[in-house]
């Protein structure tokens, strides 16, 4: 296998590890020149199409939310993102890593997610400068089973 093929497979594996699948519609919010281009490309390679932008007017299977500390209120951004996904969809919150401009404290992410009604299921390295938190709406069946 060539070095180029190895690199392409590594990129595709990153998106697959994050749970992206062929045919999904993935909406991207908060895009700017500082985002992790390699991650974006790997997601597009796995899903087989381009990411849709903030103007997309249908529900998506997942949302990638690039969020920096100076971007405003995280809870509001998460609530808005929830309205964009299909039931059972995930929001991947991408925030700058510790020490990078725009870093968001993990406690702030946790608090905003809980306030928005989301649960964090996993975290992942999303590139050189970004980390990702997978946030989902609680499963209504699981909540009923606990009652």
ZITA-V588658 format. One record per pair of residues at least 24 apart in sequence whose ideal C-beta (glycine too) atoms are under 10 Angstrom apart, sorted by the first residue. I is the first residue (numbers start at 1). GAP is how many residues later the second one is. D is the distance in Angstrom with one decimal. If there is no record, write none. Layout:
# ZITA-V588658
i:I gap:GAP d:D
i:I gap:GAP d:D
This chain:
# ZITA-V588658
i:7 gap:31 d:9.2
i:8 gap:33 d:9.3
i:8 gap:34 d:8.8
i:8 gap:37 d:7.3
i:9 gap:33 d:9.9
i:9 gap:36 d:9.7
i:10 gap:28 d:9.3
i:10 gap:32 d:8.4
i:11 gap:27 d:5.9
i:11 gap:28 d:8.0
i:11 gap:29 d:9.9
i:11 gap:30 d:6.2
i:11 gap:31 d:3.8
i:11 gap:32 d:9.2
i:11 gap:33 d:9.8
i:11 gap:34 d:6.5
i:11 gap:35 d:9.1
i:12 gap:29 d:9.3
i:12 gap:30 d:5.6
i:12 gap:31 d:9.3
i:12 gap:32 d:9.9
i:12 gap:33 d:5.0
i:12 gap:34 d:5.7
i:13 gap:29 d:7.9
i:13 gap:33 d:9.0
i:14 gap:24 d:7.8
i:14 gap:25 d:6.4
i:14 gap:27 d:9.8
i:14 gap:28 d:4.9
i:14 gap:29 d:8.5
i:14 gap:31 d:9.8
i:14 gap:32 d:8.9
i:14 gap:110 d:8.3
i:14 gap:111 d:8.6
i:14 gap:112 d:8.0
i:14 gap:113 d:8.3
i:14 gap:118 d:10.0
i:15 gap:24 d:7.3
i:15 gap:25 d:9.2
i:15 gap:26 d:8.8
i:15 gap:27 d:4.0
i:15 gap:28 d:4.5
i:15 gap:29 d:8.2
i:15 gap:30 d:6.7
i:15 gap:31 d:4.1
i:15 gap:32 d:7.7
i:16 gap:26 d:8.3
i:16 gap:27 d:9.5
i:16 gap:29 d:9.5
i:16 gap:30 d:5.7
i:17 gap:25 d:9.5
i:17 gap:29 d:10.0
i:17 gap:105 d:9.8
i:17 gap:107 d:6.9
i:17 gap:108 d:9.6
i:18 gap:24 d:8.6
i:18 gap:25 d:7.6
i:18 gap:28 d:8.8
i:18 gap:44 d:9.0
i:18 gap:46 d:9.3
i:18 gap:72 d:9.0
i:18 gap:74 d:6.5
i:18 gap:104 d:8.8
i:18 gap:106 d:5.9
i:18 gap:108 d:7.8
i:18 gap:114 d:6.7
i:18 gap:116 d:7.3
i:19 gap:27 d:9.6
i:19 gap:43 d:7.9
i:19 gap:71 d:6.8
i:19 gap:73 d:8.5
i:19 gap:102 d:9.3
i:19 gap:103 d:8.8
i:19 gap:105 d:9.5
i:19 gap:115 d:7.1
i:20 gap:24 d:9.3
i:20 gap:25 d:9.3
i:20 gap:26 d:4.7
i:20 gap:27 d:5.7
i:20 gap:41 d:8.7
i:20 gap:42 d:6.9
i:20 gap:44 d:9.5
i:20 gap:70 d:9.5
i:20 gap:72 d:8.9
i:21 gap:25 d:6.9
i:21 gap:26 d:7.1
i:21 gap:27 d:9.6
i:21 gap:40 d:8.2
i:21 gap:41 d:9.3
i:22 gap:24 d:6.5
i:22 gap:25 d:6.2
i:22 gap:26 d:5.2
i:22 gap:27 d:9.3
i:23 gap:24 d:6.7
i:23 gap:25 d:6.5
i:23 gap:26 d:8.2
i:23 gap:38 d:8.4
i:24 gap:24 d:8.7
i:24 gap:25 d:8.6
i:24 gap:36 d:7.9
i:24 gap:37 d:4.1
i:24 gap:38 d:6.1
i:24 gap:62 d:9.8
i:24 gap:65 d:8.9
i:25 gap:24 d:7.7
i:25 gap:26 d:8.9
i:25 gap:27 d:6.2
i:25 gap:31 d:7.8
i:25 gap:33 d:7.5
i:25 gap:34 d:8.0
i:25 gap:35 d:4.6
i:25 gap:36 d:5.2
i:25 gap:37 d:7.9
i:25 gap:38 d:9.9
i:25 gap:60 d:9.5
i:25 gap:61 d:8.6
i:25 gap:64 d:9.4
i:26 gap:24 d:9.1
i:26 gap:25 d:5.2
i:26 gap:26 d:7.0
i:26 gap:30 d:9.8
i:26 gap:34 d:6.1
i:26 gap:35 d:6.6
i:26 gap:36 d:4.9
i:26 gap:37 d:7.2
i:26 gap:38 d:6.2
i:26 gap:59 d:9.7
i:26 gap:63 d:9.5
i:26 gap:64 d:9.8
i:26 gap:66 d:8.6
i:27 gap:24 d:7.0
i:27 gap:25 d:4.9
i:27 gap:26 d:7.4
i:27 gap:27 d:7.5
i:27 gap:28 d:9.6
i:27 gap:29 d:5.3
i:27 gap:31 d:9.2
i:27 gap:32 d:8.8
i:27 gap:33 d:3.9
i:27 gap:34 d:8.7
i:27 gap:35 d:7.5
i:27 gap:36 d:4.9
i:27 gap:37 d:7.3
i:27 gap:38 d:9.0
i:27 gap:54 d:8.3
i:27 gap:57 d:5.5
i:27 gap:58 d:7.7
i:27 gap:62 d:9.5
i:27 gap:64 d:9.7
i:28 gap:24 d:7.0
i:28 gap:25 d:6.2
i:28 gap:26 d:7.6
i:28 gap:28 d:9.0
i:28 gap:32 d:9.3
i:28 gap:34 d:9.9
i:28 gap:35 d:7.6
i:28 gap:36 d:4.8
i:28 gap:37 d:8.2
i:28 gap:38 d:7.4
i:28 gap:64 d:9.7
i:28 gap:66 d:9.6
i:29 gap:24 d:8.2
i:29 gap:25 d:5.5
i:29 gap:27 d:9.8
i:29 gap:34 d:6.2
i:29 gap:35 d:7.1
i:29 gap:36 d:4.9
i:29 gap:37 d:7.0
i:29 gap:38 d:8.4
i:29 gap:42 d:9.9
i:29 gap:48 d:7.5
i:29 gap:51 d:7.8
i:29 gap:52 d:6.3
i:29 gap:55 d:7.7
i:29 gap:62 d:9.2
i:29 gap:65 d:9.8
i:30 gap:24 d:8.4
i:30 gap:33 d:9.9
i:30 gap:34 d:8.2
i:30 gap:35 d:5.7
i:30 gap:36 d:3.6
i:30 gap:37 d:5.6
i:30 gap:38 d:7.8
i:30 gap:41 d:6.5
i:30 gap:47 d:7.6
i:30 gap:51 d:9.5
i:30 gap:63 d:9.6
i:30 gap:64 d:7.8
i:30 gap:65 d:10.0
i:31 gap:33 d:8.7
i:31 gap:35 d:6.2
i:32 gap:34 d:6.8
i:32 gap:36 d:8.2
i:32 gap:39 d:9.3
i:32 gap:70 d:9.8
i:34 gap:32 d:8.1
i:34 gap:34 d:8.0
i:34 gap:62 d:8.0
i:34 gap:66 d:9.0
i:34 gap:67 d:8.0
i:34 gap:68 d:7.9
i:34 gap:95 d:7.3
i:34 gap:96 d:8.8
i:35 gap:29 d:8.7
i:35 gap:31 d:5.1
i:35 gap:59 d:7.4
i:35 gap:91 d:9.5
i:35 gap:92 d:8.7
i:35 gap:94 d:9.0
i:35 gap:95 d:7.4
i:36 gap:28 d:9.9
i:36 gap:30 d:8.6
i:36 gap:58 d:7.3
i:36 gap:90 d:5.8
i:36 gap:91 d:3.4
i:36 gap:92 d:7.1
i:36 gap:93 d:6.7
i:36 gap:94 d:4.8
i:36 gap:96 d:9.2
i:37 gap:90 d:8.5
i:38 gap:88 d:9.5
i:38 gap:89 d:6.1
i:38 gap:90 d:8.5
i:39 gap:25 d:8.3
i:39 gap:27 d:10.0
i:39 gap:53 d:9.5
i:39 gap:55 d:7.9
i:39 gap:85 d:9.8
i:39 gap:86 d:9.8
i:39 gap:87 d:5.4
i:39 gap:88 d:5.1
i:39 gap:89 d:9.8
i:39 gap:91 d:7.2
i:39 gap:93 d:8.2
i:40 gap:24 d:7.9
i:40 gap:26 d:9.6
i:40 gap:87 d:9.5
i:42 gap:85 d:9.6
i:43 gap:49 d:9.1
i:52 gap:32 d:9.6
i:54 gap:26 d:9.7
i:54 gap:30 d:8.9
i:56 gap:28 d:7.7
i:57 gap:27 d:9.8
i:58 gap:26 d:9.1
i:58 gap:28 d:9.4
i:59 gap:24 d:8.7
i:59 gap:25 d:6.6
i:59 gap:26 d:6.2
i:59 gap:27 d:4.6
i:59 gap:28 d:8.7
i:59 gap:30 d:7.7
i:60 gap:24 d:5.6
i:60 gap:25 d:5.5
i:60 gap:26 d:6.9
i:60 gap:29 d:6.7
i:60 gap:31 d:9.9
i:61 gap:24 d:7.0
i:61 gap:25 d:5.8
i:61 gap:27 d:8.7
i:61 gap:28 d:5.3
i:61 gap:29 d:8.3
i:62 gap:24 d:8.7
i:62 gap:27 d:5.3
i:62 gap:28 d:5.0
i:62 gap:29 d:7.3
i:62 gap:30 d:6.6
i:62 gap:72 d:9.2
i:62 gap:74 d:9.9
i:63 gap:26 d:7.2
i:63 gap:27 d:7.6
i:63 gap:28 d:4.8
i:63 gap:29 d:7.0
i:63 gap:30 d:8.9
i:63 gap:72 d:9.3
i:64 gap:26 d:9.7
i:64 gap:27 d:8.2
i:64 gap:28 d:5.0
i:64 gap:29 d:8.6
i:64 gap:30 d:6.3
i:64 gap:62 d:9.2
i:64 gap:68 d:8.4
i:65 gap:26 d:5.8
i:65 gap:27 d:6.9
i:65 gap:28 d:5.1
i:65 gap:29 d:6.6
i:65 gap:30 d:9.0
i:65 gap:67 d:9.7
i:65 gap:68 d:9.5
i:65 gap:70 d:8.7
i:66 gap:26 d:9.5
i:66 gap:27 d:8.6
i:66 gap:28 d:4.9
i:66 gap:29 d:8.1
i:66 gap:30 d:9.2
i:66 gap:36 d:9.4
i:66 gap:60 d:9.7
i:66 gap:64 d:7.8
i:66 gap:66 d:10.0
i:67 gap:26 d:6.0
i:67 gap:27 d:6.9
i:67 gap:28 d:5.6
i:67 gap:29 d:8.9
i:67 gap:35 d:8.1
i:67 gap:37 d:6.6
i:67 gap:42 d:8.8
i:67 gap:45 d:9.3
i:67 gap:66 d:9.8
i:68 gap:26 d:9.5
i:68 gap:27 d:7.1
i:68 gap:28 d:6.1
i:68 gap:32 d:8.9
i:68 gap:33 d:7.3
i:68 gap:34 d:2.9
i:68 gap:35 d:8.1
i:68 gap:36 d:7.2
i:69 gap:26 d:8.2
i:69 gap:27 d:7.9
i:69 gap:31 d:10.0
i:69 gap:32 d:8.4
i:69 gap:33 d:5.0
i:69 gap:34 d:6.2
i:69 gap:35 d:5.2
i:69 gap:36 d:8.4
i:69 gap:39 d:8.2
i:70 gap:31 d:8.5
i:70 gap:32 d:6.1
i:70 gap:34 d:9.9
i:71 gap:24 d:9.6
i:71 gap:31 d:7.5
i:71 gap:33 d:8.9
i:73 gap:39 d:8.0
i:74 gap:30 d:6.8
i:74 gap:34 d:6.4
i:74 gap:35 d:7.0
i:74 gap:37 d:8.5
i:74 gap:38 d:3.9
i:74 gap:39 d:8.4
i:74 gap:41 d:9.0
i:74 gap:42 d:8.5
i:75 gap:33 d:9.4
i:75 gap:36 d:7.9
i:75 gap:37 d:4.3
i:75 gap:38 d:8.4
i:75 gap:39 d:9.2
i:75 gap:40 d:4.8
i:75 gap:41 d:5.4
i:75 gap:42 d:10.0
i:75 gap:43 d:9.8
i:76 gap:36 d:8.7
i:76 gap:39 d:9.7
i:76 gap:40 d:8.5
i:77 gap:35 d:8.0
i:77 gap:39 d:8.7
i:78 gap:31 d:9.2
i:78 gap:34 d:5.7
i:78 gap:35 d:6.4
i:78 gap:36 d:9.9
i:78 gap:37 d:8.1
i:78 gap:38 d:3.9
i:78 gap:39 d:8.6
i:78 gap:40 d:6.1
i:78 gap:57 d:6.9
i:79 gap:33 d:9.2
i:79 gap:36 d:8.4
i:79 gap:37 d:5.0
i:79 gap:38 d:8.1
i:79 gap:39 d:9.2
i:80 gap:36 d:9.2
i:81 gap:35 d:8.3
i:81 gap:37 d:8.9
i:81 gap:54 d:8.3
i:82 gap:34 d:6.4
i:82 gap:35 d:7.2
i:82 gap:36 d:7.0
i:82 gap:53 d:8.8
i:82 gap:54 d:9.7
i:82 gap:55 d:6.6
i:85 gap:51 d:9.3
i:85 gap:52 d:8.3
i:87 gap:50 d:7.5
i:87 gap:52 d:10.0
i:87 gap:53 d:8.7
i:88 gap:48 d:7.8
i:88 gap:49 d:7.7
i:88 gap:51 d:8.1
i:88 gap:52 d:9.8
i:89 gap:47 d:7.8
i:89 gap:48 d:8.1
i:90 gap:28 d:9.3
i:90 gap:31 d:7.7
i:90 gap:32 d:9.9
i:90 gap:44 d:5.5
i:90 gap:45 d:6.7
i:90 gap:46 d:5.1
i:90 gap:47 d:8.9
i:91 gap:25 d:8.8
i:91 gap:27 d:6.7
i:91 gap:42 d:8.6
i:91 gap:43 d:7.7
i:91 gap:44 d:4.5
i:91 gap:45 d:7.5
i:91 gap:46 d:8.9
i:92 gap:30 d:10.0
i:92 gap:32 d:8.4
i:92 gap:34 d:7.9
i:92 gap:40 d:5.1
i:92 gap:41 d:7.3
i:92 gap:42 d:5.8
i:92 gap:43 d:7.6
i:93 gap:25 d:8.9
i:93 gap:27 d:8.5
i:93 gap:30 d:9.6
i:93 gap:33 d:9.8
i:93 gap:38 d:9.1
i:93 gap:39 d:6.8
i:93 gap:40 d:4.5
i:93 gap:41 d:8.0
i:93 gap:42 d:5.8
i:94 gap:30 d:9.6
i:94 gap:32 d:5.4
i:94 gap:33 d:8.6
i:94 gap:35 d:9.7
i:94 gap:36 d:4.9
i:94 gap:37 d:7.3
i:94 gap:38 d:5.1
i:94 gap:39 d:8.1
i:95 gap:31 d:8.9
i:95 gap:34 d:9.9
i:95 gap:35 d:6.9
i:95 gap:36 d:6.0
i:95 gap:37 d:8.0
i:95 gap:38 d:7.3
i:96 gap:33 d:5.9
i:96 gap:34 d:6.2
i:96 gap:35 d:7.7
i:97 gap:28 d:8.4
i:97 gap:29 d:8.8
i:97 gap:30 d:8.8
i:97 gap:31 d:8.2
i:97 gap:32 d:5.8
i:97 gap:33 d:6.4
i:97 gap:34 d:5.2
i:98 gap:33 d:8.3
i:99 gap:30 d:9.7
i:100 gap:28 d:9.3
i:100 gap:29 d:5.3
i:100 gap:30 d:8.1
i:100 gap:31 d:9.4
i:101 gap:28 d:9.0
i:102 gap:27 d:9.4
i:102 gap:28 d:9.8
i:103 gap:26 d:10.0
i:103 gap:28 d:9.5
i:104 gap:27 d:9.3
i:104 gap:29 d:9.5
i:106 gap:25 d:9.2
i:106 gap:27 d:8.4
i:109 gap:24 d:5.7
i:109 gap:26 d:8.5
